[in-house]
Amino acid sequence: MQLRYRYRAYPDATQRRALAQAFGCARVVWNDCLRDRKQAHAAGLPYVKSAELSRLRITQAKRTEERAWLADVSSVVLQQTLRDLDTAYKTFFDSLKGKRKGPKVAPPRYKSKKDTRQSIRLNTNAFALQDNGTVYVAKVGNLKVKWSRPLPAAPTSLTVVKDSAGRYFLSFVVDTDLEPLSGTDTETGIDLGLSAFAVLSDGRRIAAPRFLRRAEKKLKRLQRDLSRKTKGSNNRAKARIKVARQHARVADRRRDWHHKESTKITRDNQAVYVEDLAVSGLGRTRLAKSVHDAGWSAFVNMLEYKAARHGRYFGRIGRWEPTSQVCSTCGVKDGPKPLHVREWTCQEPGCGAVHDRDHNAAKNILAAGRADRPNASWSAGKTRTKVPAQRDEAGSHRDGQTTVAGILAL
């Protein structure tokens, strides 16, 4: 299985200029190749092959006066950019033909030098781990890295990322073996919410940390300062970086908390069941800010790939299951209830059970997951299904994202 390990890098001034040049050259090659394919499509010509683009836009372009500076960066960076474009086109075509599940994927788009997030991808021919703890990147030099944890194996690829806050990261893809945990008899169903982030079927409640809400006061001040700066000025650029850094702190805290909670749940339970929520739809309602602050999708994806890695079972139940309407004691459907009803009593004669809305839903999710488990095509940790590493560092625009994080859905 493939895992991605990301570390903070601290390039010096010379290395930052070299990385900026590499980002720019990769962007130019991407835009040139994309323009050739768009023009060929508009003219009714056949699809331009990658070999032809590599010859025209990389090899021959280096010999021209207009693109001679392409030779100042590693050729691996330029070739990998072309491969990323091929992947973006393949994903787009598969989406059109119905070969790719999920929402439709947009075609590749041009990249702008004004994008606040830049990245390049390298294979093993263009980087090397040094004995002194630095990482050598071709045509850049030895980058100082903060090793928060050791790599479990030799990396197969490297992505250098500069985020919107001006921070640099090295993202390694590593092929590792599965790490099964010792078996346990407990299983759990999880009901995700806003008042409580999650309620487990055993009654445990995980409070919602609300990282964005807690940072809103400072963000409001920083964004007000940004709005007062003249567009295009250096002061506006500095104010934008301050806002981006604050948002990065919020995202880092949320991600760290998601990892800790998902790891604990995976270790304590042999099987985990969650509800397949329509997060993209909920993100367009009046609860949008709270929904995005909770980060349900990222949390569920972490549960999914950690279950596959550690030999646990992960299952999703349909979003149309009436988990909040059915009595978990007698199984009678009591009808829909508004959100302000947090407790209710079953009206079935002979039952009369008093339910907490979220705890009752978690119990029903557990029961539905157990009932559907025999129909699952495979279980985590019991097949050789490959788990792809997340690839959100490079590639096409977010609207045309080439892959998704986590593992294949059950």
C-alpha positions in Angstrom: 0.0 0.0 0.0 1.2 3.5 -0.7 1.4 6.2 2.0 2.4 9.8 1.7 4.6 11.4 4.3 4.9 15.2 4.4 7.7 17.2 6.1 8.4 20.9 6.4 11.4 22.2 4.4 13.4 25.4 5.0 15.2 26.5 1.8 17.5 29.4 1.9 17.2 32.5 -0.4 19.1 30.9 -3.3 17.1 27.7 -3.1 13.9 29.6 -2.9 14.8 31.4 -6.2 15.7 28.0 -7.8 12.4 26.6 -6.7 10.5 29.6 -7.9 12.1 29.1 -11.3 11.2 25.4 -11.3 7.6 26.2 -10.5 7.5 28.7 -13.3 9.0 26.4 -15.9 6.6 23.6 -14.9 3.7 26.0 -15.3 4.9 27.2 -18.7 5.3 23.6 -20.0 1.8 22.7 -18.7 0.2 25.7 -20.4 2.1 25.2 -23.7 1.1 21.6 -23.9 -2.5 22.3 -22.9 -2.7 25.1 -25.5 -1.5 22.7 -28.2 -4.2 20.1 -27.4 -6.9 22.7 -27.1 -6.0 24.2 -30.5 -5.8 20.8 -32.1 -9.3 19.9 -30.7 -10.7 23.2 -32.0 -9.3 22.6 -35.4 -10.7 19.1 -35.6 -7.2 17.5 -35.6 -6.3 14.3 -33.7 -5.3 14.3 -30.1 -1.7 15.4 -29.7 0.4 12.6 -28.2 2.7 13.0 -25.3 5.8 12.1 -27.3 5.1 14.9 -29.8 4.5 17.4 -27.0 7.7 16.3 -25.2 9.7 16.8 -28.4 8.2 20.2 -29.3 7.6 21.8 -25.9 10.6 20.5 -24.0 13.4 19.3 -26.2 13.2 21.7 -29.0 11.9 24.6 -26.9 15.1 24.6 -24.9 17.0 25.4 -28.1 14.9 28.5 -28.9 15.7 32.0 -27.6 12.2 32.4 -26.1 12.4 29.2 -24.0 16.1 28.8 -23.4 15.6 29.2 -19.7 13.8 25.8 -19.5 17.3 24.2 -19.5 18.0 25.9 -16.1 15.8 23.4 -14.3 15.8 19.6 -14.1 14.3 17.9 -17.1 12.5 15.5 -14.7 10.4 18.4 -13.5 9.2 19.1 -17.0 8.6 15.5 -17.9 6.6 14.9 -14.8 4.5 18.0 -15.6 3.6 16.5 -18.9 2.7 13.2 -17.2 0.4 15.1 -14.8 -1.3 16.7 -17.7 -1.9 13.2 -19.3 -3.3 12.0 -16.0 -5.7 15.0 -15.8 -6.9 14.4 -19.4 -7.4 10.6 -18.7 -9.4 11.4 -15.6 -11.5 13.8 -17.6 -12.2 11.4 -20.4 -13.0 8.5 -18.0 -15.5 10.8 -16.3 -17.2 11.6 -19.6 -17.4 7.9 -20.6 -18.7 6.9 -17.2 -15.6 4.8 -16.3 -14.9 7.0 -13.2 -17.4 7.0 -10.4 -18.3 10.1 -8.5 -19.1 13.7 -9.7 -18.1 14.8 -13.2 -14.5 16.0 -13.5 -13.7 19.2 -15.4 -11.1 19.4 -18.1 -7.6 20.6 -17.3 -7.2 24.4 -17.0 -4.4 26.8 -17.5 -2.2 27.7 -14.5 -1.4 31.2 -13.5 1.8 32.7 -12.0 -0.5 34.5 -9.6 -1.6 31.2 -8.0 -0.6 31.2 -4.4 0.1 27.5 -4.3 2.8 26.0 -6.5 4.2 22.5 -6.8 6.6 20.3 -8.8 6.9 16.5 -8.8 10.2 14.5 -9.0 11.1 10.8 -9.4 14.0 9.0 -7.8 16.4 10.3 -10.6 16.1 13.9 -9.4 16.3 13.7 -5.6 18.2 11.8 -2.9 18.2 11.6 0.9 21.5 12.6 2.3 23.3 11.2 5.4 23.3 14.6 7.1 19.5 14.8 7.1 19.1 17.0 4.1 17.3 16.2 0.8 19.1 16.8 -2.5 16.9 18.2 -5.2 18.3 18.4 -8.7 19.2 22.0 -9.8 18.1 23.3 -6.3 20.6 21.8 -3.8 20.4 20.2 -0.4 17.2 21.3 1.4 17.0 21.5 5.2 14.1 19.3 6.4 12.4 19.0 9.8 12.0 15.2 10.2 9.0 14.8 12.5 9.2 11.0 12.0 11.3 8.6 10.1 10.4 7.3 6.7 9.4 3.6 6.9 11.0 2.8 3.5 12.8 4.4 0.6 10.5 6.9 -1.2 9.5 6.4 -4.8 8.6 10.0 -5.6 8.8 13.5 -4.2 6.6 16.5 -4.5 7.9 19.9 -3.5 5.0 22.2 -2.5 4.8 25.9 -1.7 1.5 26.6 0.0 -0.5 29.9 0.0 1.1 30.8 3.4 4.6 30.7 1.8 5.6 27.5 3.6 7.6 24.8 1.8 6.9 21.0 2.2 8.4 17.8 0.9 5.8 15.1 0.3 7.2 11.6 -0.2 5.3 8.6 -1.5 6.4 5.3 0.2 5.4 1.7 -0.6 4.8 0.0 2.7 3.3 -3.3 3.9 0.1 -3.5 5.9 0.3 -3.3 9.6 -2.5 -5.4 11.1 -3.5 -4.7 14.7 -4.4 -7.3 17.2 -8.1 -8.4 16.9 -10.8 -7.1 19.1 -14.5 -8.0 19.5 -15.9 -4.5 19.5 -17.6 -2.8 16.6 -19.0 0.7 16.5 -21.4 2.9 14.5 -20.7 6.6 14.2 -23.2 9.4 13.8 -21.6 12.6 12.7 -23.1 15.9 13.7 -22.5 19.6 14.6 -23.5 20.0 18.2 -21.3 16.9 18.9 -18.8 16.1 16.3 -19.5 12.3 16.6 -21.5 10.0 18.8 -20.5 6.4 18.9 -22.9 3.5 19.4 -21.4 2.7 22.8 -22.5 6.1 24.0 -19.1 8.0 23.8 -19.5 11.5 22.6 -16.7 13.4 20.8 -17.1 17.2 21.3 -16.8 19.4 18.3 -13.6 21.5 18.6 -14.8 24.2 16.1 -11.3 25.4 15.2 -12.6 27.9 12.6 -15.1 29.4 15.0 -12.5 29.9 17.6 -10.2 31.7 15.2 -12.9 33.9 13.7 -12.1 37.0 15.8 -8.5 37.1 14.6 -9.4 36.2 11.1 -12.0 39.0 11.0 -9.3 41.5 12.0 -6.8 40.2 9.5 -9.3 40.2 6.6 -10.4 43.7 7.5 -6.8 44.9 7.3 -6.4 43.1 3.9 -9.5 44.7 2.4 -8.1 48.2 3.2 -4.9 47.7 1.3 -4.5 48.9 -2.2 -4.7 46.1 -4.8 -1.4 45.2 -6.3 0.6 46.8 -3.5 3.3 45.1 -1.4 1.4 45.8 1.8 -1.6 43.9 0.3 0.7 41.0 -0.5 1.9 41.0 3.1 -1.6 41.2 4.5 -2.7 38.3 2.3 0.1 36.1 3.6 -1.0 36.9 7.2 -4.6 35.8 6.4 -3.3 32.6 4.7 -1.1 31.7 7.6 -4.0 32.0 10.0 -6.1 29.8 7.8 -3.2 27.3 7.6 -3.0 27.2 11.4 -6.7 26.3 11.6 -6.4 23.6 8.9 -3.3 22.1 10.6 -5.1 21.9 14.0 -8.1 20.4 12.5 -6.1 17.8 10.5 -4.0 16.9 13.6 -7.2 16.4 15.7 -8.8 14.3 12.9 -5.8 12.0 12.8 -5.8 11.5 16.6 -9.5 10.7 16.9 -9.6 8.4 13.8 -6.5 6.5 15.0 -8.1 5.9 18.4 -11.4 4.7 16.9 -9.5 2.4 14.5 -7.4 0.8 17.2 -10.4 0.3 19.6 -12.8 -1.3 17.1 -12.6 -4.3 14.7 -15.3 -2.8 12.4 -16.3 0.9 11.9 -19.6 1.9 10.2 -20.5 5.5 9.2 -23.3 7.1 7.2 -22.6 8.3 3.7 -23.4 12.0 4.1 -23.9 14.4 1.2 -21.3 16.9 2.5 -21.2 18.9 -0.7 -25.0 19.5 -0.5 -24.9 20.4 3.2 -22.1 22.8 2.3 -24.6 24.9 0.3 -27.1 25.4 3.2 -27.2 27.9 6.0 -25.0 25.5 8.0 -22.2 25.7 5.5 -19.6 27.2 7.7 -20.2 24.8 10.5 -20.2 21.8 8.1 -16.9 22.8 6.6 -15.4 23.6 10.0 -16.2 20.0 11.1 -14.4 18.4 8.2 -16.5 15.2 8.0 -15.2 14.1 4.6 -11.5 14.3 5.7 -12.3 12.4 8.9 -14.2 9.6 7.2 -11.4 9.2 4.6 -8.9 8.9 7.4 -11.0 6.2 9.0 -11.3 4.4 5.6 -7.6 4.2 4.7 -6.5 3.5 8.3 -8.9 0.6 8.5 -7.4 -0.8 5.3 -3.9 -0.4 6.6 -4.5 -2.0 10.0 -6.8 -4.9 9.0 -10.1 -3.4 10.2 -13.4 -3.4 8.4 -14.9 -0.2 7.2 -18.4 0.2 5.9 -20.7 3.0 4.7 -24.5 2.8 4.9 -26.8 4.7 2.5 -27.6 8.3 3.3 -31.3 7.6 2.9 -31.4 5.2 5.9 -33.9 6.6 8.4 -31.4 6.3 11.3 -33.0 9.2 13.3 -36.6 7.9 12.8 -36.3 4.3 13.8 -36.4 3.1 17.4 -33.2 1.1 18.0 -35.0 -1.0 20.7 -38.1 -2.2 18.9 -37.3 -1.2 15.3 -40.5 0.7 14.7 -40.2 3.8 12.4 -41.6 6.8 14.3 -41.4 9.3 11.5 -39.2 12.4 10.8 -38.3 14.8 13.5 -37.1 18.4 13.3 -33.5 19.1 14.3 -34.4 20.8 17.6 -35.8 17.5 18.9 -32.8 16.0 20.6 -34.7 13.4 22.7 -37.8 11.4 22.0 -39.9 8.6 23.4 -41.0 5.6 21.3 -44.8 5.5 21.1 -45.0 1.8 20.3 -47.1 -0.1 22.8 -44.9 -2.1 25.1 -41.7 -0.2 24.2 -41.7 3.4 25.5 -37.9 3.6 25.2 -36.5 7.1 25.7 -33.8 7.9 23.1 -31.1 10.5 22.7 -31.4 11.4 19.0 -27.7 11.0 18.1 -27.0 7.9 20.2 -30.1 6.2 18.7 -28.8 7.1 15.2 -25.4 5.6 16.0 -27.0 2.4 17.2 -29.0 2.2 14.0 -25.9 2.8 11.9 -24.2 -0.1 13.6 -27.1 -2.4 13.0 -27.5 -1.4 9.3 -23.7 -1.8 8.8 -23.8 -5.3 10.3 -26.8 -6.3 8.2 -25.1 -5.1 5.0 -21.7 -6.5 5.7 -22.3 -10.0 4.2 -23.1 -8.2 0.9 -19.8 -6.3 0.8 -17.5 -7.2 -2.0 -14.4 -7.2 0.1 -13.3 -6.3 3.6 -10.4 -4.1 4.7 -7.2 -6.0 5.3 -8.4 -9.3 3.8 -7.7 -8.6 0.1 -4.8 -7.2 -1.8 -6.7 -4.1 -3.0 -4.2 -1.3 -3.6 -4.6 1.9 -1.6 -3.4 4.9 -3.6 -1.5 7.7 -1.9 -3.2 11.1 -1.8 -2.2 13.3 -4.8 -3.5 16.7 -4.0 0.0 18.4 -4.3 0.3 18.6 -8.1 -1.7 18.0 -11.2 -4.7 19.8 -12.6 -6.9 22.5 -11.1 -9.0 21.5 -8.1 -12.1 21.4 -10.4 -10.3 18.8 -12.4 -8.6 16.9 -9.5 -7.1 13.7 -10.8 -7.5 11.4 -7.9 -9.2 11.2 -4.5 -7.8 10.5 -1.1 -8.4 7.3 0.7 -9.3 3.9 -0.7 -12.0 2.6 -3.0 -15.5 2.7 -1.5 -17.1 -0.5 -0.4 
